[in-house]
């Protein structure tokens, strides 16, 4: 069965919103992890805001990042979008839990979610997230949308941890299933 993997940039205080603050810590090491994630998955699961941002940034572009993003299958969860025109995109408007459960049963590689927000928190509440792949940055932002909002409870099992030379720490966790 395919896994749903949340892939996020997170500050030390848990902020995952508008990650422009990550640019000062960019490195080849970090790119290696992000490319490995993309190649381990054959589909992206995106909310409307992330989908629109990615489509604006990558459609019509070429290069390693753009080529991967443009060719990958994309599932867009939105109740407000009328269509998803970016290459290989499918709009999910119905029962999210049912649709994601169906995607997980299909043959293929894992499914990655990028971008914080409503979709990630909804999938967490529905117990549909299997793993968290986090790049934690050595910065405290003080405010912003957090990956885990107040009241969220989860038990996670550490799969991998690696400090990068930039001070960023790569962490991978498996979500323990609710009983």
VOPAGU-2260 file (C-alpha; in pm, 1 decimal, decimal comma):
REM VOPAGU-2260
SITE   aa  ch    i         X         Y         Z
SITE  UNK   A    0       0,0       0,0       0,0
SITE  UNK   A    1     119,7     349,6     -85,0
SITE  UNK   A    2     204,3     589,1     196,0
SITE  UNK   A    3     110,6     955,2     230,7
SITE  UNK   A    4     423,5    1145,8     331,4
SITE  UNK   A    5     408,6    1504,2     456,5
SITE  UNK   A    6     721,0    1689,7     343,7
SITE  UNK   A    7     771,4    2023,3     518,9
SITE  UNK   A    8    1019,2    2296,9     597,7
SITE  UNK   A    9     971,2    2383,3     966,2
SITE  UNK   A   10    1123,5    2644,7    1196,4
SITE  UNK   A   11    1233,8    2543,2    1546,4
SITE  UNK   A   12     908,8    2683,4    1682,7
SITE  UNK   A   13     704,1    2478,9    1435,0
SITE  UNK   A   14     616,7    2741,8    1172,3
SITE  UNK   A   15     571,2    2593,4     825,3
SITE  UNK   A   16     414,3    2891,6     649,5
SITE  UNK   A   17     563,9    3082,8     356,4
SITE  UNK   A   18     913,1    2928,5     379,4
SITE  UNK   A   19    1107,9    3217,7     224,8
SITE  UNK   A   20    1301,0    3215,8     554,3
SITE  UNK   A   21    1464,7    2887,8     444,4
SITE  UNK   A   22    1663,9    3039,2     156,6
SITE  UNK   A   23    1956,9    3151,5     372,4
SITE  UNK   A   24    2019,6    2787,6     468,5
SITE  UNK   A   25    2015,5    2633,9     118,7
SITE  UNK   A   26    2273,0    2365,9      44,3
SITE  UNK   A   27    2346,6    2075,5    -188,9
SITE  UNK   A   28    2290,6    1839,3     104,2
SITE  UNK   A   29    1940,2    1974,4     149,6
SITE  UNK   A   30    1864,8    1949,0    -222,5
SITE  UNK   A   31    1974,6    1585,5    -207,7
SITE  UNK   A   32    1702,6    1508,1      46,5
SITE  UNK   A   33    1434,8    1693,6    -147,0
SITE  UNK   A   34    1524,5    1517,2    -474,9
SITE  UNK   A   35    1528,9    1179,4    -298,7
SITE  UNK   A   36    1178,9    1252,4    -168,8
SITE  UNK   A   37    1052,2    1347,1    -512,4
SITE  UNK   A   38    1197,1    1034,5    -673,2
SITE  UNK   A   39    1059,8     808,7    -396,7
SITE  UNK   A   40     708,7     932,9    -479,1
SITE  UNK   A   41     517,6     925,0    -803,3
SITE  UNK   A   42     240,6    1163,2    -703,3
SITE  UNK   A   43     191,5    1491,1    -521,8
SITE  UNK   A   44    -109,2    1568,4    -306,6
SITE  UNK   A   45    -165,2    1943,4    -291,6
SITE  UNK   A   46    -408,6    2191,5    -146,3
SITE  UNK   A   47    -532,4    2479,2    -360,0
SITE  UNK   A   48    -285,0    2742,4    -240,3
SITE  UNK   A   49      21,7    2519,8    -282,2
SITE  UNK   A   50    -106,1    2391,5    -616,8
SITE  UNK   A   51    -151,2    2742,9    -752,3
SITE  UNK   A   52     192,3    2849,4    -625,4
SITE  UNK   A   53     367,1    2543,8    -768,7
SITE  UNK   A   54     183,9    2571,5   -1101,5
SITE  UNK   A   55     285,2    2938,0   -1132,4
SITE  UNK   A   56     647,9    2856,1   -1044,9
SITE  UNK   A   57     700,5    2539,2   -1252,8
SITE  UNK   A   58     459,2    2516,9   -1546,7
SITE  UNK   A   59     627,8    2633,7   -1863,1
SITE  UNK   A   60     971,8    2606,2   -1698,2
SITE  UNK   A   61    1248,4    2352,1   -1759,9
SITE  UNK   A   62    1534,1    2223,9   -1550,1
SITE  UNK   A   63    1566,6    1943,0   -1294,7
SITE  UNK   A   64    1308,3    2074,0   -1043,7
SITE  UNK   A   65    1059,0    2189,4   -1307,0
SITE  UNK   A   66    1088,9    1869,3   -1510,7
SITE  UNK   A   67    1005,7    1656,3   -1206,0
SITE  UNK   A   68     721,8    1880,9   -1090,2
SITE  UNK   A   69     568,9    1909,5   -1436,4
SITE  UNK   A   70     578,2    1535,7   -1507,0
SITE  UNK   A   71     457,1    1403,4   -1171,2
SITE  UNK   A   72      93,1    1312,4   -1115,7
SITE  UNK   A   73     -74,4    1580,5    -901,5
SITE  UNK   A   74    -392,5    1542,2    -697,1
SITE  UNK   A   75    -541,0    1874,2    -592,0
SITE  UNK   A   76    -781,7    1887,1    -299,0
SITE  UNK   A   77   -1005,3    2192,0    -327,6
SITE  UNK   A   78   -1369,2    2283,5    -292,8
SITE  UNK   A   79   -1318,6    2618,6    -467,8
SITE  UNK   A   80   -1114,1    2536,9    -780,4
SITE  UNK   A   81   -1324,8    2459,1   -1084,4
SITE  UNK   A   82   -1044,8    2289,3   -1279,3
SITE  UNK   A   83    -679,7    2189,8   -1244,4
SITE  UNK   A   84    -507,4    2268,4   -1574,1
SITE  UNK   A   85    -142,8    2207,2   -1483,9
SITE  UNK   A   86       3,2    1898,4   -1653,4
SITE  UNK   A   87    -101,6    1563,9   -1495,7
SITE  UNK   A   88    -337,1    1724,7   -1241,1
SITE  UNK   A   89    -659,1    1575,7   -1107,8
SITE  UNK   A   90    -903,1    1771,5    -893,4
SITE  UNK   A   91   -1045,1    1608,0    -579,9
SITE  UNK   A   92   -1361,9    1783,5    -466,9
SITE  UNK   A   93   -1554,9    1506,0    -294,5
SITE  UNK   A   94   -1504,8    1304,8      21,7
SITE  UNK   A   95   -1136,0    1361,8      99,5
SITE  UNK   A   96   -1098,6    1064,7     333,5
SITE  UNK   A   97   -1251,8     827,2      80,7
SITE  UNK   A   98   -1056,2     964,9    -215,5
SITE  UNK   A   99    -718,7     959,6     -36,2
SITE  UNK   A  100    -785,7     608,3      94,2
SITE  UNK   A  101    -851,2     499,7    -266,8
SITE  UNK   A  102    -527,1     663,0    -384,6
SITE  UNK   A  103    -333,1     478,1    -115,1
SITE  UNK   A  104    -474,2     146,1    -241,5
SITE  UNK   A  105    -368,6     206,0    -602,7
SITE  UNK   A  106     -40,4      59,5    -729,3
SITE  UNK   A  107     253,9     294,1    -740,2
SITE  UNK   A  108     507,4     471,9    -526,4
SITE  UNK   A  109     429,5     684,4    -224,7
SITE  UNK   A  110     237,7    1014,0    -236,0
SITE  UNK   A  111     405,4    1333,7    -110,9
SITE  UNK   A  112     232,3    1636,8      36,1
SITE  UNK   A  113     415,7    1968,2      24,6
SITE  UNK   A  114     293,6    2289,2     177,7
SITE  UNK   A  115     141,9    2350,0     517,0
SITE  UNK   A  116    -214,6    2438,8     572,2
SITE  UNK   A  117    -560,6    2307,4     579,0
SITE  UNK   A  118    -498,9    1989,9     377,3
SITE  UNK   A  119    -218,2    1857,2     599,0
SITE  UNK   A  120    -411,4    1926,4     917,6
SITE  UNK   A  121    -725,6    1767,3     770,7
SITE  UNK   A  122    -536,2    1452,6     671,7
SITE  UNK   A  123    -378,2    1436,6    1017,7
SITE  UNK   A  124    -723,8    1450,4    1178,9
SITE  UNK   A  125    -844,9    1177,7     942,7
SITE  UNK   A  126    -541,5     961,0    1033,5
SITE  UNK   A  127    -428,5     947,4     669,3
SITE  UNK   A  128     -68,6    1067,5     714,7
SITE  UNK   A  129     180,1     781,8     726,1
SITE  UNK   A  130     510,1     969,1     753,9
SITE  UNK   A  131     651,1    1314,6     818,8
SITE  UNK   A  132     967,4    1418,4     638,0
SITE  UNK   A  133    1084,8    1740,9     797,0
SITE  UNK   A  134    1370,2    1979,6     739,0
SITE  UNK   A  135    1393,9    2173,9    1066,2
SITE  UNK   A  136    1564,6    2511,4    1034,6
SITE  UNK   A  137    1767,6    2683,5    1308,1
SITE  UNK   A  138    1539,6    2984,7    1324,9
SITE  UNK   A  139    1260,7    3090,7    1560,8
SITE  UNK   A  140     994,9    3294,0    1382,0
SITE  UNK   A  141     762,3    3369,3    1671,5
SITE  UNK   A  142     446,3    3362,6    1464,7
SITE  UNK   A  143     293,3    3200,8    1159,7
SITE  UNK   A  144      95,0    2892,1    1069,5
SITE  UNK   A  145     237,0    2593,1    1249,2
SITE  UNK   A  146     253,2    2240,6    1114,2
SITE  UNK   A  147      95,7    2105,7    1431,8
SITE  UNK   A  148    -168,7    2347,8    1551,1
SITE  UNK   A  149    -264,2    2380,3    1914,9
SITE  UNK   A  150    -455,2    2075,8    2037,4
SITE  UNK   A  151    -302,5    1835,4    1782,5
SITE  UNK   A  152    -190,8    1507,8    1936,3
SITE  UNK   A  153      20,5    1243,4    1765,8
SITE  UNK   A  154     270,3     977,1    1855,4
SITE  UNK   A  155     553,1     945,4    1607,0
SITE  UNK   A  156     831,5     691,5    1564,4
SITE  UNK   A  157    1169,5     826,0    1451,2
SITE  UNK   A  158    1282,6     665,1    1125,2
SITE  UNK   A  159    1585,6     882,4    1044,0
SITE  UNK   A  160    1768,1    1190,8    1168,2
SITE  UNK   A  161    2063,5    1373,3    1017,5
SITE  UNK   A  162    2208,8    1713,9    1093,1
SITE  UNK   A  163    2318,1    1901,9     779,5
SITE  UNK   A  164    2621,1    2128,7     761,3
SITE  UNK   A  165    2394,2    2435,5     725,6
SITE  UNK   A  166    2247,6    2376,4    1073,1
SITE  UNK   A  167    1925,3    2232,6     927,8
SITE  UNK   A  168    1823,3    1893,3    1066,5
SITE  UNK   A  169    1650,6    1629,1     853,7
SITE  UNK   A  170    1396,8    1426,4    1053,9
SITE  UNK   A  171    1175,2    1145,7     930,7
SITE  UNK   A  172     893,5    1008,9    1146,8
SITE  UNK   A  173     635,5     736,5    1103,2
SITE  UNK   A  174     287,6     812,1    1233,1
SITE  UNK   A  175     160,1     555,9    1478,3
SITE  UNK   A  176    -193,2     454,8    1386,1
SITE  UNK   A  177    -482,3     553,0    1610,2
SITE  UNK   A  178    -641,2     261,5    1791,2
